[in-house]
Amino acid sequence: MNKTAAQLNFFSSIKVGGWTFLSRVAGLIRDIDHGSQEFLNALLGILLTALFVFTVLALLFAPIFILMFAPGFYFDIQKQELAVGLLRIMFPYLALISLVAFAAGIQNSHNKFSIPAATPLIFNLSLIGSAWLVAPKIDIPVMALAWGVLLAGFLQLLFQIAPLAIIKKIPVPKIDFQNQGVKKFFILILPAILAGGIAQINLLIDTIFASLLMTGSPTWLYVSDRLIQFPMGIFAIAIGTVLLPSLSKAYAEKAENTFILQLEHAFKLIFFLAIPSLIGLVLFASPLLATIFQRGAFLWSDVEQASLSLIGFAFGLPFFMAMKVLVPAFFSRQDTKTPMLIALLSLLVNIILNYLLAFYLELGHLGLAIASSFSAVMSVIILSLLLKKDGLISFAGIFSPFSFKVLIAGIALISFLLIYNQYFNFELFTEIQRLLHMSIAVVVSLLVYFGVSFMLGIRVTDFR
């Protein structure tokens, strides 16, 4: 399980990184040659060629990848063999998710956002489904997760075909290295890839450090990260993807007030959705982990350990989500350099804190989660101050009576979950009982939070 967790963190980071700069891909497709079919065909042809070569090399030299991303497994022959086998199953996902991002970028360039916004959920559902339904029934449970990753890639790609057919933009690959639009695309997309990619390197570094900690650490870190990525995929990435085109339009038209207002509404929506997510993940960490993952070799002791890193990540969740709004604010102004530099600084801080917290202070995998959260907090503060300096963000509009209403609704949710935890012990429940009680808790939590919010006067119009 540890080997799979280390590798799944790698593929999770690739998936998140792909959606981070997806909106930038859409903008370039729209702007370069007006997204002509010839340009799309040439771009797909070169993309397929590059992905094929890279994937083949990775499959051939899989042990080197294990040394790079999970060195703690490389020098144990038995662990290395299993890790290499799992990596070879999962690595084609990189090619698949790259094609998904390309297809979603085409849709976004035609102002079609719903399917691309929903697509990241498939990864989470595929992983949860394989862990829950398949893993307990096979001899090597971790294989279910590996195949779950690959299945998610195919499903995500298939999910894009019908929408592309509707807008009549299904590209046919054509290898044309002389296409000027393709050359311009790769020149302009590189900074965006670096800005998004550095953030994902943070996750890879966490994986590397985790592989050097006590047995089980990569697994605990992975399952907690899965739960953090769920609200990220449902809310933050979708909001950021939709936000960029409107910010780009406002900036191009020099409509500064519109730019500020749209960014303010996006921040308010992120805040409104992040607060209940944070509260639920902190106060219901163990029940959530037990309901989704506790079966087979994943015991209650693993649930308790994973809950520590989940709580560490959860306190950074509002800032992870805020990053998905802040970065598009810079991309919309054709500024990819600033997010890239801040991401580099975040990477450096994360490495230092990983060592200090995980090893020097001996916090283990909890220290890795705290380091990631702190790096996100720092990045959000710096990016926000830079936007404030340019007069493009209004904290007065964000930290208003609205935010106090959200906090009151959050306090109501905290009260309910604390009471619920007093009466029910998920450690003693069967799988069916956990699922039943979790379903009830989630439904009531939603009713409490959104009900109190409504009574306090929060409406959909607050976000638009």
N, C-alpha and C positions, 0 to 999 in steps of 0.2 A: 504493500500500500504506500510506503514511503517513496518508493521509486516513482510510482504513478503520480503521486501528489506533486513531487518536484517537477515532473514533466508537464503535468496539467497546468501548473502555475505558468509555465512557459507559454503554453498554447492559449491560456486565458489572457495573458498579457498581450499576445499577438492579436487576439480578437478585440480586446479593448482598444489597443492602439489603432487598429484598422478603422474603428468607428470614431476615434478621436479626430482624425484628419479627413474623414469621409466628406464632410461639408466642403472642405477645401478642394477635394477632387471634383465635386459637383460644380463648384464655381469655375474651375479651369475648363471642364468639359463644356460648360455653357459659353465661356468667353473665347476659347480657342476655336477658330474656324466655325463658330456658332454651333459646335457639336455636330458637325457634318458626319454622314455615314462613312465617308472615306477616312476621316480622322479616327473615328471609333474603331473601324476595322483594322487600321494600322496599329492603333494603340493596343488592341486585344491581341493581335498577332505577336507583337514584341513582348507583351506581358506574359503570354503563354510560353514563349520560347525561354524567357528568363526564369520563369517559375519551374519549368521542366528541368532545366539544367541544374538549378539550385536544389531542387528536391532530390534528384538522382545523386548529386554529390553528398547531400546530407544522409541519404540512406546508405551510401557506401562507407561514409566516414562517421557513422553514428557514435562509435566509442569516443571520438574526439569531442562531439557535442556533449556527451555525458561528462567528460572531464571539465568542460567549460561551465556547464550549468548545474551540475550536481557532483562536485569533486569528491564529496563524502562517500559516494557509491562506486567511484571508478576503481579504487584499489582493492575492493572486495570482489573477487571473480564471480561469485554467485550472484551478488547484487548487480554487478555490471552486466552480466548476460541477460538478466531479466529486464534491466533498464533499457538496454539496447533494443531488445525485442519490442518493448512497449513503444519506444521512440519511433521505430520503423513503422509501427501501425499508425501512429498519430501524426507523423510529420507531414504527410500530404494535406493535412488540414490547413497548413500555411498557404498552399497554393489555392485551395478552395476558398478560404476567407478573403484572399486577395481578389479573386474573381467576384466574390459577393460584394466587396467594397466597390469594385469597378461598376458592377450592375446597379448597385444602389446609387452610386454617383450619377449615373445616367438618369435615373428616375428623379433624383433631387434636382438635377439641372432643368427638369421639366415641371418643377414644383409639385412633384409627387412624393410625399413624405411618409405616408402611413405604413406602407410595407417595409421600407428600410428601417423605420423607427421600431417596428415590431420584430424584425429579424433577429436581433441579439437575444431575444428571449428563448429562441430555439436552442441555443447552446446550453443555457441553464437548464431548460426542461429536459433536454436529451441526457445531460449528465445526471440530473436528479433521478430521471426515469431509469437509466441503466444501473445506478447505484441501488435503487429501491427494488426494482422488479427483476433484474437479471443477475446482478452480482451474487446474491445469496444462493442462486441455483446452479452455479458452475464451480468447477474445482479450483480455478484460480480467479477469485472475484475481481482482482484488479484489471483483468482483461476486459471485463464488461465496461469499465470506465474508459479504457483506451479505445475500444470500438465505439463507445458513445461519443467520443470526440470526433472520430471520423464520420460517423453517421450525422452528427450535427452539421458538419461542413457540407455534406451532400444535400441535406434537407434545406439548409440556408440558401444554397445555390439554386435548387429547384424552385424555391419560394419566389425567386426573382423572375422566372421565365415568363409567366403570364402577364405581370405588370409591364415588362419590356415589350411583349407582343401587342399589348393594348395601345402603347404609344408608338408602335411600329419602329422600335429602335433596337432590335436584336442584332448585335454586330456579328459579322462573319470574319474570322481571323485572316489577316493578310500581313505577311512580313514585308514591311517597307521601312527600312532604316533611313530613307531619305525624306520621309514625310516631315515637313517643317513643324507642323502642329505637334507631332509626337516629341520632337526635340525640345520645343518650347515647354511642353507639359512636364517633362522630367526635370528640366532646369528649375521650373517654378515650384514643383511639388517637393523637391528635396528638403528645403528648410522646414516645411510643414511636417514631413515624415520625421525629421530629426526632433522637432519640438514634441511631437506625440510619442516618438519612439523612446526618448530619454525617460519619460515617465514610466514606460513599461520596463525599461532596464532596471528601474528601482525594484520592481517585482521579481525580476530575475536575480538581482543581488540578494533579496530576501530569501529566495529559494536556495542560493548558494550557501548563505550563512546557516539556513535551517538544516541543510544536509550535514553540517558540521556539529550540530547540537545533538542532544539525546535522541535516541530512537523514538520515532513517532512525530517529531517536530515538523517535518515537511507536510505530513498528513494533517496535523492540527492547523497549521498555517493555511493549507489549501482549502479545507472545508470552511474555515471562517471567512476566507476571501471569497468563496463562492456565494455566501450569503450577503456579503457586502456588495458584490457585483450585481445582485438581483435588483435592488432599487436603482443602482446605477444604470442598468440596461433598460429598465421600465421607464424611468423618469429623466435622469440627467442627460444621458446621451441623446435621447429623443428631443429634449428641449433644446440642447445645443445645436443639433442638426437643423432644426426648424428655424432657430434664431439667426444663423449666419446670413442667409439671403436677405432677410429684412434689415439687418444691421448694415449689410453691404449697400443696399439700396439707399438707406437713410444717409449713410456717409457720402455716397456718390452724389446725392442731391443736396449735400451740405445742410441737411435737416438735423441740426445738432440736438434740438429739443426732442425730436422723434427718436433719435439714437438713444438719448438718455432715458427716455420713458420706456422704450422697449427693453433696454437692459435692466431697468428697475423692475419691470413686471416679471422678467425672467428670474431675477434674484428672489423676488417675493414668492414666486411659485416654487423655486428650489427650496427656500426656507420652509414654506408651508408643508412640503412633502418630506423634507429631510428630518424634521423634528420627530414625527411619529415613527419614522424608520429608525432613527437613533434610539429612541426610547424603547421600542420593541426589541431591537437587537441587544441592548444592554440588559434590560430586565427579564427578557425571555430567551437569553442566549442558550442556556442548557436545554430547555424544552424544545426550542427550534432545532438544535443540533441533534437531539435524541430522536425527534420525530422523523427527520430526513435521513440521518446517517447511521443511527445506532442499530446495527445488525451485523451478523457474522463476526469478523475479527475486530470490528469497531465497537468497543465496550463503553460502559458508562464512565470509566476512568478516562477514556479518550474524549468523551463529551465534556468532562470537567476541564481537561487541559485545553481543548479547542475553544471552550467558552472564554478562556482568558484572552486569547489572541483575537477572538471575535469582538470582545468588549474594547480591546485596544484599537482595533480598526474602526469600530462603530463611532467612537468619539471624533474620529477624523472624517466620518462620512459626509457631514454637511460641507466640508471643505473639498473633499474629492468631487462632490457634486457641483460645487461652485466653480471648480476649475473648468467644467464643461461649458460654463457660460462665459467665463472670463477669456478663455483662449479664443473663441470665435469673435469676441470684441476686438481683439488685435488682428486676427486674420481678415476681418471685414475691412480693415484699414490698410490691407496689403503689408502688414507688419508681422512677419513670421520670425524675425530675428529675436525680438524681445522675449516671446514665450520660450524660444529655444535656449537663450542664455539663462533665464530663470529656472528652466528645467535642469540645466547643467548644474546650477548652484544647488538645486534640490537633490540631485543625484549625489553630489559631494557630501552634503549634510546627512543624507540617509546612510551613506557608507560609514561615516564617522559615528553616527548615533547607533547604528547596528552593532558595531564593535563594542562601544561603551555600554550600551544597555544590555545586550545579549550575553556578552562575555565578561566585561569588567564588573558590571553590577549584577551579573548572573541572573538576569531576568528571562533568559532563554527566548522562546518564541514570542512571549509577551513583549519583550523588548523590541523585537523586529516589528511588531504591529504598531507599537507606540512610535517608533522611529518613522515609519511611513506616514502616520497621522501627523506628526510634528512637521515633517517635510511639506505635507499638503497645506497645513496652516500657514507656514512661512511663505509658500508660493502664492497663496490667495492674498495674503496681506500685501506682499510686494506688488503683485499685478493690480490689485485694487488701488493702491496708492499711486501707481503710475497712471492709471486711468483718471483718478481724481486730479492729478497734476495737470492733465490735458483737458480737464473740465468735462469729461465724458461719463462720469458716474456721480450719482447723488445719494450719499449715505442718508441724508435726511428723509428721502422718500422710502428708503428700505427700512431704516430703524424708526418707525412711526408707530402710531397706535395699533396699526395692523400687526406688528411683531409682538406686541404685548397680548393681543387677542390669541395669537398662535401659542404663546407661552402658557396662557391660561388653559387652553385646550390641551396642551401637552401635560400640564399638571393633573388635569382630570384623567388623562390616559395613564399617567404614572400611578395615580391612586388606585385605579381599577386593577392594573397588573400586579401591584404589590399585594392587594387583597386576594387576587386569584392565586398568586404564588403561595399564600399562607395555607390554602385549603387543598392544593393538589400537588402531588409529588410524581413527576414524570419518570423518575427512576424506577418506580414500582409498577408502572403501567405496561401493558402489552402493546404491540405495535398498533393494533386496531384502536385501543383506548387512547394512545397518544394522538393518533390521527383525529379521532373524534374530539378530544379535548382541545387540540390545537385549532381545529376548525371553528369550534365555538369561541375560543379566545380571540381569534383573528376577527371574526365577524363582530363580536361585541366591541372589540378595540376600535374597529372602524366606525361603528355606530357612536361610540363615546366621543372619539376625536372629532369626527366630521359633524356630529350632532351639536356638540358644544361650540364648535367653530361657527356653525350656522346660527345658533342662538345669539352668538356675540356679534353677528352681522357680517361675517365674511361671506362674500359672494364671488361667483365666477368673474364678474366684472372687475374685481380687484386685480386680476391678472392680465387684463387686456385694455 
